[in-house]
């Protein structure tokens, strides 16, 4: 094989195999984070994957893949998501840990180590979403404030 052919093969392999994924082939943690933020906002709005898909011209299966990080969200799709979900584009990157930021495709290209495992973001847990929905169903502002104070007090007790 000629040097030119080897170079072309290496470039094609690199381009096809990485696609922003980790060395093990798993979705990139940045894509997983963005997908989790899409899911968080969708569920806070009480919107189904099917409704979000309809608003974007997608199937619910495509929405599922975005939310899992299996499919990467392009710039134009991110823009559409921000409009449909009524949040700024920056929302999808909010609360991203330094560990996840360090695993962007640009920073991991050429690394062969397996990235550290990550704990699930508490904001993406169903329990958190249910708690937030229940909290906002409390119509009396004074009662809602007392529930918030109670939650803070209980959290402080378990920390100390």
Backbone as a ProteinNet text record, in pm:
[ID]
protein_1_A
[PRIMARY]
XXXXXXXXXXXXXXXXXXXXXXXXXXXXXXXXXXXXXXXXXXXXXXXXXXXXXXXXXXXXXXXXXXXXXXXXXXXXXXXXXXXXXXXXXXXXXXXXXXXXXXXXXXXXXXXXXXXXXXXXXXXXXXXXXXXXXXXXXXXXXXXXXXXXXXXXXXXXXXXX
[TERTIARY]
85.4	0	89.8	54.4	135	113.4	205.6	196.4	70.3	33.5	-86.7	-211.7	-214.6	-329.9	-343.3	-228.2	-231.6	-283.3	-238	-282.7	-433.5	-481.5	-624.6	-706.3	-654.4	-723.8	-728.9	-617.3	-613.2	-711.6	-715.8	-806.9	-951	-983.2	-1119.6	-1158.3	-1067.4	-1096	-1117.8	-1030.4	-1042.8	-1175.1	-1208.4	-1330.2	-1452.6	-1454.4	-1571.7	-1582.6	-1470.9	-1478.5	-1505.5	-1457.3	-1472.8	-1611.5	-1648.8	-1779.5	-1816.5	-1715.6	-1741.7	-1761.1	-1742.4	-1760.9	-1630.2	-1641.1	-1522.1	-1446.5	-1328.6	-1246	-1317.8	-1404.5	-1476.5	-1599.1	-1629.8	-1745.4	-1873	-1865.9	-1984.4	-2007.5	-2132.6	-2159.2	-2072.5	-2034.5	-1952.5	-2032.1	-1971.1	-2041.5	-2101.3	-2043.3	-2101.5	-2235.8	-2241.9	-2367.1	-2471.4	-2426.9	-2517.6	-2573	-2487.3	-2531.6	-2635.6	-2606.7	-2701	-2834.5	-2828.8	-2951.3	-3028.7	-2957.7	-3023.8	-3092.6	-3030.4	-3091.8	-3216.1	-3213.3	-3332.2	-3444.2	-3412.5	-3513.1	-3566.2	-3476.4	-3516.9	-3619.2	-3586.8	-3676.7	-3807.6	-3799.4	-3920.9	-4013.6	-3959.4	-4043.3	-4094.6	-4014.3	-4063.3	-4181.1	-4182.7	-4294.4	-4411.7	-4391.6	-4497.3	-4520.2	-4416.7	-4426.3	-4377.1	-4448	-4404.6	-4296.5	-4225	-4125.4	-4193.6	-4311.8	-4386	-4420.7	-4468	-4503.7	-4380.1	-4268.9	-4145.6	-4101.7	-4110.7	-4075	-4160.5	-4290.1	-4379.6	-4340.1	-4307.6	-4270.4	-4139.7	-4055.6	-3925.5	-3923.7	-4032.2	-4034.7	-3956.5	-3956.6	-3883.6	-3978.4	-3930.8	-4005.9	-3967.6	-4050	-4016.8	-3890.8	-3863	-3741.6	-3616.6	-3623.9	-3511	-3490.6	-3601.4	-3592.9	-3528.1	-3567.9	-3507.8	-3356.9	-3312.4	-3168.5	-3095.6	-3157.2	-3096.3	-3085.6	-3191.7	-3194.4	-3093.8	-3065.6	-2965.8	-2823.8	-2810.9	-2678.2	-2629.2	-2713.3	-2673.8	-2658.3	-2743.8	-2730.6	-2685	-2589.9	-2539.8	-2636.5	-2651.8	-2741.1	-2659.8	-2695.5	-2627.8	-2672.6	-2602.5	-2629.6	-2770.8	-2816.1	-2950	-3057.8	-3034.9	-3131.7	-3132.4	-3015.6	-3006.6	-3083.1	-3070.4	-3144.1	-3294.5	-3340.5	-3482.9	-3529.4	-3447.3	-3482.3	-3497.9	-3408	-3416.5	-3545.5	-3589.1	-3713.8	-3836	-3840.5	-3956	-3966.7	-3851.9	-3851.8	-3844.1	-3838.9	-3841.1	-3729.3	-3607.1	-3488.5	-3377.5	-3280.2	-3165.8	-3079.5	-3004.6	-2917.5	-2822.9	-2778.9	-2685.7	-2744.1	-2877.9	-2942.5	-2891.6	-2867.4	-2828.5	-2687.6	-2611.3	-2475.5	-2461.4	-2568.3	-2564.5	-2537.8	-2475.2	-2447.8	-2359.8	-2283.9	-2193.7	-2069.2	-2035.3	-1919.8	-1790.3	-1685.9	-1554.4	-1507.4	-1543.7	-1505.5	-1566.8	-1694.1	-1761.2	-1702.4	-1680	-1619.6	-1486.2	-1409.1	-1276.8	-1285	-1403.7	-1419.2	-1485.7	-1477.4	-1531.1	-1450.5	-1510.3	-1439.2	-1303.4	-1294.6	-1168.7	-1060.8	-1098.7	-999.8	-964.5	-1055.5	-1023.4	-967.2	-965.2	-912.2	-767.1	-739.4	-604.3	-579.8	-669.9	-652.2	-703.5	-632	-677.1	-734.1	-720.4	-772.1	-924	-980.7	-1125	-1159.9	-1257.4	-1293.9	-1350.4	-1337.3	-1391.5	-1542.8	-1598.8	-1744	-1805.4	-1929.8	-1996.9	-2121.9	-2148.4	-2274.3	-2380.8	-2502.3	-2611.8	-2636.5	-2666.2	-2698.6	-2830.4	-2834.1	-2958.6	-3073.8	-3044.1	-3152.2	-3222.3	-3161.7	-3223.4	-3300.9	-3298	-3369.1	-3518.8	-3596.2	-3742	-3791.7	-3730.9	-3768.9	-3758.8	-3652.4	-3634.1	-3743.1	-3771.3	-3873.4	-4010.5	-4042.2	-4170.4	-4179.6	-4070	-4066.8	-4088.5	-4023.1	-4037.9	-4180.1	-4236.1	-4374.6	-4470.9	-4456	-4543.9	-4528.5	-4406.5	-4379.1	-4452.7	-4446.1	-4509.2	-4660.8	-4715.4	-4860.7	-4916.5	-4830.6	-4874	-4901.5	-5026.5	-5064.6	-5040.7	-5043.9	-5025.2	-4876.1	-4831.6	-4688.9	-4629.3	-4707.7	-4657.1	-4633.5	-4724.5	-4708.4	-4588.3	-4578.2	-4465.6	-4333.9	-4327.7	-4205.3	-4172.6	-4276.2	-4253.9	-4203.6	-4254.4	-4205.6	-4058.3	-4021.6	-3882	-3794.8	-3840	-3764.9	-3748.8	-3855	-3850	-3746.5	-3749.3	-3653.9	-3510.4	-3487.9	-3352.9	-3310.6	-3401.6	-3369.7	-3336.9	-3416.6	-3390.4	-3257.9	-3227	-3099.4	-2982	-2997.4	-2889.6	-2867.9	-2974.6	-2963.8	-2887.1	-2915.4	-2848.6	-2703.5	-2669.2	-2529.7	-2441.8	-2496.1	-2414.5	-2400.7
-117.6	0	123.6	218.6	340.4	429.1	521.2	613.7	697.8	739	820	740.2	614.1	528.4	505.7	483.9	465	590.3	706.7	832.5	849.1	821.7	834.7	738.6	617.3	518.2	563.3	614.6	663.8	778.4	872.4	986.3	937.3	847.3	795.8	719.3	639	562.6	655.7	753.8	848.8	924.2	971.4	1049.3	963.9	841.3	756.1	699.5	661.6	589.6	680.4	802.6	883.5	945.3	1024.5	1090.3	1148.4	1195.9	1257.9	1160.2	1032.9	932.6	911.4	845	813	700.6	671.1	565.3	430.9	410.2	282.6	277.2	388.5	391.2	440.4	473.1	524.1	669.6	716.4	857.6	949.2	1061.5	1157.8	1215.3	1229	1283.1	1422	1502.7	1634.4	1614.5	1521.1	1493	1435.1	1351.9	1294.8	1406	1500.3	1611.8	1696.6	1730.9	1811.7	1737.5	1608.9	1529.5	1525.7	1516.3	1515.5	1649	1758.5	1890.4	1904.9	1845.7	1844.8	1770.9	1653.3	1573.5	1648.2	1709.8	1785	1892.2	1973.8	2083.5	2030.7	1928.3	1870.2	1819.9	1747	1690.3	1798.4	1901.4	2011.4	2082.1	2084.7	2144.1	2047.3	1922	1821.5	1779.5	1788.8	1757.7	1615.9	1542.7	1407.1	1413.1	1302.6	1293.9	1306.5	1252.8	1259.5	1404.4	1481.9	1623.1	1704.9	1680.7	1751.3	1714.6	1586.4	1541.3	1608.3	1617.6	1683.1	1829.4	1897.4	2038.8	2058.9	1955.6	1965	1895.1	1826.7	1750.4	1620.9	1560	1435.9	1329.7	1205.9	1099.9	1098.5	1037.7	1031	947.5	852.4	772.9	860.1	955.9	1046.7	1134.3	1178.2	1256.3	1171.4	1044.6	952.9	945.4	933	923.1	1050.5	1166.6	1292.6	1295	1255.3	1261.3	1166.1	1055	960.6	1000.2	1090.5	1128.8	1038.1	943.9	851.5	926.6	1026.1	1113.3	1249.8	1307.4	1440	1546.1	1653.5	1762.1	1867.6	1889.9	1991.7	2132	2231.2	2370.4	2413.4	2381.1	2423.8	2353	2226.1	2152.9	2208.7	2244.5	2303.6	2436.2	2513.7	2639.3	2612.8	2515.1	2480	2430.9	2347.5	2298.6	2414.3	2511.8	2624.4	2702.8	2714.4	2786.7	2707.6	2580.3	2497.5	2481.1	2465.1	2445.5	2577.4	2688.4	2822.8	2844.7	2814.7	2838.3	2891.5	2962.8	3004	2881.7	2888.9	2777.9	2740.7	2839	2813.6	2719.3	2711.1	2621.9	2478.6	2434.7	2296.7	2265.2	2369.6	2350.7	2391.2	2444.4	2484.8	2364.3	2390.3	2288.1	2173.9	2196.4	2092.9	2091.8	1975.6	1964.1	1982.6	2016.2	2029.6	1899.2	1787.1	1655.8	1633.4	1668.7	1650.1	1745.5	1871.7	1968.3	1917.3	1853.8	1804.4	1688.1	1631.9	1518.9	1558.1	1685.5	1726.4	1655.3	1632.2	1560.4	1622.4	1752.4	1819.2	1780.7	1768.9	1741.2	1592.8	1505.5	1362.9	1301.1	1376.7	1318.5	1277	1154.5	1103.1	1036.5	1047.3	981.3	838.1	747.8	608.8	562.5	647.2	607.2	611.8	522.6	521.7	633.9	720.3	828.2	774.3	856.2	818.6	805	719.5	705.9	826.5	856.4	973.6	932.8	1004.3	984.9	1061.8	1010.7	1077.8	1214.9	1311.1	1446	1438.9	1487	1478.6	1553.7	1651.5	1724.3	1641.4	1532	1450.4	1331.6	1314.8	1202.5	1229.9	1126.1	1136.9	1191	1147.4	1191.6	1345.1	1401.9	1547.2	1616	1564	1624.2	1618.7	1506.4	1493.8	1592.3	1608.4	1701.8	1845.4	1883.3	2019.2	2042.7	1945.9	1960.9	1975.5	1891.1	1898.4	2033.1	2080.3	2208.9	2321.8	2324.3	2432.6	2418.4	2303.2	2288.9	2352.2	2384.3	2452	2597.6	2638.1	2771.5	2881.3	2847.8	2947.9	2977.5	3101.7	3135.5	3113.3	3134.4	3114.9	2966.9	2884	2739.3	2691.1	2740.7	2700.1	2740.4	2858.6	2905.1	2816	2772.5	2686.3	2548.2	2499.7	2371	2384.2	2493.8	2517.7	2524.7	2598.5	2608.2	2471.5	2390.7	2255.9	2170.4	2175.8	2096.4	2138.9	2269	2318.7	2271.7	2277.8	2235	2086.3	2005.8	1861.9	1831.6	1903.3	1885	1920.2	2024.7	2066.4	1962.9	1900.6	1799.4	1677.9	1635.9	1516.2	1543.4	1669.5	1703.2	1702	1751.7	1773.4	1651.9
0	0	0	-82.4	-91.5	30.6	51.5	166	156.1	35	15	50.7	8.7	38.1	188.2	257.1	403	472.8	426.8	485.5	466.3	346.7	317.1	403.7	422.2	504.6	650.3	700.7	839.1	860.6	766	777	774.5	681.9	671.8	797.4	850.7	972.3	1090.3	1104.8	1215.1	1206.8	1087.3	1069.3	1099.1	1052.3	1069.2	1210.1	1270.4	1396.6	1515.9	1515.7	1636.5	1645.9	1550	1548.7	1684.3	1758.1	1886.6	2000.4	1974.7	2079.1	2155	2268.5	2346.1	2276.4	2326.9	2267.3	2270.4	2370.8	2382.1	2291.2	2223.4	2134.1	2200.7	2329.9	2400	2360.2	2374.2	2343.5	2428.7	2371.5	2444.1	2561	2678.7	2795.6	2772.6	2685.2	2655.2	2584.9	2490.3	2419.9	2515.8	2608.4	2708.6	2797.1	2836.2	2919.7	2846.5	2721.2	2642.7	2630.3	2602.8	2592.2	2722.8	2833.2	2963.9	2990.6	2945.4	2963.6	2875	2755.3	2669.3	2741.4	2795.9	2866	2988.2	3063.3	3182.2	3146	3047.5	3011	2953.7	2869.8	2810.8	2919.7	3016.5	3121.7	3217	3242.2	3326.3	3260.7	3128.4	3055.7	3042.7	3085.2	3073.1	2929	2847.9	2705.1	2679.9	2596.9	2562.2	2455.2	2440.6	2334	2197.7	2188.8	2062.6	2027.1	2125.8	2100.8	2062.7	2132.8	2099	1957.6	1925.6	1791.4	1684.5	1708.2	1612.5	1592.5	1701.6	1693.1	1615.5	1615.1	1547.3	1411.4	1378.2	1253.6	1264.2	1384.1	1411.4	1464.6	1467.1	1533.5	1681.4	1763.3	1905.5	1927.5	1836.6	1849.6	1830.5	1739.6	1720	1843.6	1903.7	2027.7	2136.7	2145.5	2244.5	2225.4	2101.9	2074.9	2114	2088.7	2133	2284.8	2352.2	2498.4	2562.6	2499.3	2551.2	2514.4	2418.6	2371.5	2260.7	2217.7	2111.4	1979.3	1954.8	1838.4	1887.7	1818.4	1854	1802.5	1878.6	1840.5	1765.8	1640.7	1561.1	1599.7	1549.4	1585.1	1547.8	1428	1386.2	1468.1	1501	1583.5	1725.6	1777.1	1910.1	1914.6	1807.6	1797.4	1801.3	1721.3	1719.7	1857.2	1921.7	2055.7	2154.3	2144.7	2237.6	2216.7	2092.5	2063.6	2111	2077.7	2113.8	2265.4	2333	2477.8	2555.2	2482.7	2541	2643.2	2601.1	2683.4	2593.2	2650.7	2568	2535.5	2428.2	2388.3	2503	2578.2	2689.2	2794	2802.1	2899	2885.1	2762.8	2737.7	2789.2	2818.2	2868.4	3014.8	3073.1	3213.6	3302.3	3415	3517	3467	3360.8	3311.6	3400.8	3450.2	3538.6	3460.1	3531.8	3470.5	3409.6	3473.2	3419.4	3282.3	3267.8	3139.3	3035.9	3074.5	2982.3	2929.1	3015.8	2976.2	2878	2859.2	2768.5	2636.9	2602.2	2472.5	2364	2247.6	2140.9	2107.8	2111.8	2080.7	2180.3	2307.6	2410.7	2423.7	2381.5	2395	2267.5	2159.6	2035.9	2057.4	2023.1	2038.5	2172.2	2266.8	2396.2	2387.1	2449.4	2445.1	2578.2	2682.1	2812.4	2814.5	2893.8	2914.8	3010.8	2975.7	3066.5	3197.7	3302.8	3433.2	3424.3	3507.7	3508.3	3579.1	3543.8	3596.6	3672.1	3780.7	3850.4	3775.8	3781.1	3712.9	3775	3691.1	3736.6	3813.2	3938.3	4015.4	3949.7	3865.4	3799.1	3692.6	3650	3546.1	3603.5	3734.3	3795	3799	3777.3	3778.5	3912.3	4020.8	4154.6	4166.1	4111.9	4115.9	4035.5	3918	3833	3898.7	3961.4	4030.2	4146	4219	4331	4283.2	4176	4123	4074.1	4003.1	3955.8	4072.8	4174.4	4291.2	4360.9	4373.4	4438.2	4367.2	4235.2	4160.3	4150.4	4188.1	4195.4	4323.1	4419	4541	4503.2	4513.5	4466.2	4568.9	4695.5	4800.8	4816.9	4790.7	4798.9	4938.5	5042.4	5178.7	5207.4	5162.7	5181.8	5101.2	4978.6	4894.8	4960.5	5018.1	5086.3	5205.8	5279.1	5395.9	5353	5241.3	5189	5150.6	5086.7	5050.4	5175.6	5275.9	5401.4	5466.3	5464.1	5521.2	5447.7	5315.3	5236.3	5266.1	5278.2	5310.9	5449.3	5544.6	5682	5685.9	5616.6	5613.3	5545.4	5440.7	5371.6	5461.1	5540	5631.3	5740.7	5787.4	5892.4	5842.2	5718.4	5665.5	5627.6	5599.5	5566.7	5689.2	5800.4	5921.4	6001.6
[MASK]
++++++++++++++++++++++++++++++++++++++++++++++++++++++++++++++++++++++++++++++++++++++++++++++++++++++++++++++++++++++++++++++++++++++++++++++++++++++++++++++++

